Amino acid sequence: MHKIRTLSSAINHFSKAFKVLLVTGPRQVGKTTCLKDCADNNRKYVTFDNPSALLKAKEDTNAFLKEFAPPVFIDEIQYAPEIFRYIKILVDDSDERGRIWMTGSQQFNMMQGVTESLAGRVAILNLLGFSIYEREDKGDKQQPFLPSEKAPSVLSHKTPSETFHTIWQGSFPDVIDMGAQDREIFYESYIQTYIERDVRQLITIGDESSFMKFLKVTAARSGQELDINDIARNVDISSNTAKKWLSILQTSGLIYLLQPYFRNITKRLTKTPKLYFMDTGLACHLAGWTTSKSLENGISAGAFFETFVISEIIKSYYHNGRSATLYYFRDSERNEIDLLIHQDGQFYPIEIKKTSTPTNTDIKAFKTFSKIEKLAHGNLICLTDEPQLLTPNATAISIWDI
């Protein structure tokens, strides 16, 4: 499905400032399509999904880079990270910007090669699945989200049931218009491809069924504090194996670990990160939620709604070529703030509830945290129809107004 991607603006901007551009992200989120849409007719294209091209690049890199001289778009660069040092030599011969565009999955050996060989020469951008703006073909209107009193009102609001259908459906471009049966087949194939082509390149799994169980157990805990020992017990693997497998999910962009706010002088704060899947459709499939209605009425509805909101906020930064300093807050008395955005010396608090009737008791932890750090205006993100001022410094807004 062709949609306007928010990242297109950042691609055009950073391509004018850097010699090399790398777009990373999970499989099938639209990296290739996005870059092709931004490319002009003079830019050559080659993919290392093609065995012949990959072999040529590995056996005679200099000849390969002469055949595919800049400007060029090299797809699936993670299969040949050894060519980065040749790319460095090539781009250092000219001051021209935007000479080489690349896509790749965020694998450790690839990113290590990028940072070692192309430091200062490469702009690294992250792409995830469709954001809620991109789903409505309004990707060019999305800005990095920051809580405020006034909601932007760019998107059409959806009912709670429609919202949970979006959560259950997922954000991969290929699933947006799929029926339930095709969606299930897509996710089954996606998981198998991920294991065969990404995971096995990085580690020896041994027992594939154990890794599948690990994926399912982890997905069921999206939106919760990470308990690596509990996951290991449920999968019947060692804690060290669970940590290694979790790092694979994190490196490949399937999960995000949200770190707790912590000051050394404050001993009352938890140090455990919270785990979020970056695609709620994939998480729903792995966790066994077969319909959006069962998810909406199920015990995990709140956690998956929170996961959806967190992933959308992260997309708003990634897709604008930006990063954000994000935390969550919880103290020993269970005062909790789901998300803190730290920017320009201030903390912007965000609470996430799947309620349609927000009240100021939902944001009581804002007052607790304001005794520790300076707070800017905060938001309660929920299923309300209209923005509601809860306190002079906090507004309840719809998920469709972030």
Secondary structure, 3 states (H helix, E strand, C coil): CCCCCCHHHHHHHHHCCCCEEEEECCCCCCHHHHHHHHCCCCCEEEECCCHHHHHHHHHCHHHHHHHCCCCEEEECHHHCHHHHHHHHHHHHCCCCCCCEEEEECCCHHHHHHHHHHCCCCEEEEECCCCCHHHHCCCHHHCCCCCCCCCCCCCCCCCCHHHHHHHHHHCCCHHHCCCCHHHHHHHHHHHHHHHHHHHHHHHCCCCCHHHHHHHHHHHHHCCCEECCHHHHHHHHCCCHHHHHHHHHHHHHCCCEEEECECCCCCCCCECCCCEEEECCHHHHHHHHCCCCHHHHHHCCCHHHHHHHHHHHHHHHHHHCCCCCCEEEEEEECCCCEEEEEEEECCEEEEEEECCCCCCCHHHHHHHHHHHCCCCECCEEEEECCCCCEEEECCEEEEEHHHC
